[in-house]
Amino acid sequence: MIMNNKIDNLTSLEEILGVHFKNKNLIRTALTHRSYLNEHPNVPQEHNERLEFLGDAVLEFLVTDYLYKSFKNKPEGELTALRAALVNSQRLAEVARTLKIENYLLLSKGEEKDKGRARISILENTMEAIIGAIYLDQGIERAKEFVKNNILVHLPEILQKGEIRDPKSQFQELAQERFAITPTYSTLKEWGPDHRREFLVGVYLGKKLIAKGHGFSKQEAEEEAAREALKNL
C-alpha cells in the first residue's frame, strides 16, 4: 500500500464513484501519476498510464456502442462528432472534478501546484484510468453503468446546446467544402519528461501548413491546431 493519506482509505472515493473495488490496488494505481513516482522512487506502486491506455479503449467502445444503438439514422460523421463532444479533454476533466478526483490524485509537488492545461490533461487521463480499473475489477457491464451515469448523462445537454461539432470536425467540413481536401495532422515537435509531454502539431491541406497547435496530448494539440485553422480561414 502507498503510505499516503490521500489514498490509504479509499472508502469515501468509492462511495462517490459508486464502485467498491475488490482489488483496491487497481484504484490506487489509477490515481497514481508518473510524476509522483519520480519523486518517490522507492514506492512500490505502478503509475496509471497502462490503465489509461485500457480505459481509453473501453470508454471509446462503450460510447460508440451507445451512440450507434441510440441514433439509428445518424451518419458516421455525426456520430463521430457526438462521441468527440462526450469524451474530449474538457468534458472528462469536468467529470473528474465533479467526482472530486483531484482530492485523491497522487502528483509531484510541481504538478500539485499547476492548475492550468496540464491539470486538464491529467484529469482526463485519470478518468480513463479509473474506467480501465473498473473494467478489470468488475467487467464490462459495471464499466458501462459507470460511463452511462457519469459521461453519457451529459448527452442531452450536448444535443440541446449544439455542442456536437468539435474543432477538427468543423475544420474538416470546411476544408472539404472549400477545397475538396481532407486535412491531415503531423506532430512537429514533442518535448518534456514522460509524465508531462508537450506536443506541437501542424494541420495541413495537401502540403500547405495552415496552422499549429500546442497541447499536453496529441489530441489536444490537434484540436488547438484545428481551432487556429478555422480562425485563419
N, C-alpha and C positions, 0 to 999 in steps of 0.2 A: 504493500500500500504506500502511496505517496504521503509523506508526512507534511501535509499542508492542510490547514484547517478549512480551506475553501471546499475541498472535496473529500475530506476524511469522512464526513457524514453527508451522504447524498440524498437522504430521505426527502428533504424539502424540495429538491430539484425533481425527484421522481414524482412527487405529488403534482408539481406544476406541469410536467410533461405528460402525466397520466400513464406512465410506464414504470413498472417496478422490475428492474433488471435482475435476472437470475445470475448472470456473470457481471458483477459490479466493475470488474476491470475494463470491460468494454466501454462503459460510460466514462470512466476515468480517462481512458485513452482518447476518447472523442473530445474531451475538454483540454487536452494537453497539447499546447502549441510547441513547435520545434524550438522556438526561442527560449522557452523555459528550460528545456533540457540542455541547451547550450550554456546556460548559466548554472545548471545543476547537473553536471555530467555523471555524478555518482547515483542519481536517482534511477532505480531500476524500472523505468516506465517507457513505453513507446510513445512517439508523438502521433498526431491524429491524421497524418497525410494518407496512409493506406485506407483508413476508414472513410476519409473524404472521397477518395477515388471510387470506392464501392458505393457510397451513399449518393454520389452524383449520378451514377448509372441507375440506381434504384429509383431515385426521385424522378429522373427523366422518363423512365419506363412507366411509372405509376401515373404521372401527369399526362403523358402521351396516351396511355390506355384509357384514362378517364375522358379526355377530350374527344378521342376517336369514337367512343361509345355514346357520348352525350350529344355530339353535334354531327349528326349523320349527313347533313347536307353541306357542311363547310368544306371548302377545298383545302388541300395540304398547306398552301401558303398562309391561310387564315389560322389554321390550327397551330402552325409553327409560331406565328406572332402571338397567339394566346399563350402558348407554352412559355415563350420568352418573357412575357409580362408577368407570369406566375413565378418563375424561377430565376429572375435576374438578381444581380448582386444586391441592389437596394431592397428588393422585396424580401429576400432571405434574411438580410441584416435586420429589417424591421421585425420580422417574425422572431428572430433571436432575441431582440430587445424586449419584445412583448413577453417572451418566456423567461426573461431575466437571466439569460445565459451568461452575460458579462460578469455576474456575481460569482460564477463558478469557474471561469476560464483561468488556466494556468499560463501566464505570459511572463516574458522577461520584464525587468523594470522599465526598459525603454519602451516596449510595446504597451505596457500598462498606461503610460503617460500619453500615448498617441491616440487621439480621438478622431482623426481625420479619415481619409480614404483608405488608409491601410487597415484601420479598425473595421471598416465595412467589409473588406475582403476577408479578414479573419473571422468575422461573424458568419459570413456566407459559408466559408469552408467548414466552420464548426457545425453549422446546421446540417450540412451534407454528411459530416462525420457522425453526428447523432443519428441520422436516418440509417446510415450504414450499421451503426451499433444496434439499433432496434431490429433491423433485418436479421443480423447474425444471431441475436439473442432470442428473438421471438417469431421470426419468419415474416413472409411477405404480407400476410393478412394484417398483422399488427402494424407493420410499416405503412401499409395502405391506409389504415384507420388514422394513424398519426398525421400523414400527409393530407388526408381529407379534412381533419379537424383544424389543422394549423396553416395550410397553404391553399388548398382548393377552396376553403371557406371565403377567400378573397375574390373568387371569380365573379360573383355578381357585381361587386364594386368596380372591378376592372371593365366589365362589359358596360356598366352604366356610364362610366367616365370616358369610355372610348380609349382605354389605355392598351389597346391590343397591337399597336404598331410601334415596335421598338425601332431605334435609330437605324440599325442595319437593314431591317425590312423596308423602312421608308426610303433609305438611300438606294437600295436595290430596285425598288419600284420606279423611283425617279430616273435612275441611270438606264434602265431598260426602256422606259417610255421616251426619254430624250435621245439616247444614243444607241439603243438596241445592244447594250453591253452589260454583262453581269459583273459587278465589282469583285475584285479579288483583294485579299489581305495578306500582308507579309510582315513578319517580325523584323524590324530594322536594327533593334538593339535590345539586349537584356542585361541587367546588372543587379548587383546586390547579393547578400547572403541568401542561402536556400530558403530561410524562413521569411524573407522579405524581398523576394524578387520583384523587380520592376521591369516593365516592358514598354518599348516604343514600337508602335505598329503603323504601317502605311497602308492606305487604301488606294487602289489603282483602278483606272478604267483603261483597259489594254495595258500599255506600258507607261502611261502617264500617271504620276503620283498626284492625287487630288488633295489629300490631307493626311495628317499624322495624329495619333492619339496615344496618350500615356495612361498606364494603369498598373495595378498590382496583380493583375491576371491578364492573360491574353484576351479573354472575353471582354474584360472591362476596357482594355486598350482599343480593341476593335470597335466597341460601341462608341468610345470617345472619338475615334477617327471618323466613323460614320456621321456622328453629330457635327463635327467640324466640316465634313464634306457637304452636308446639307446646307450649312451656312454659306460655304464657298459657291455653291451652285444656286 
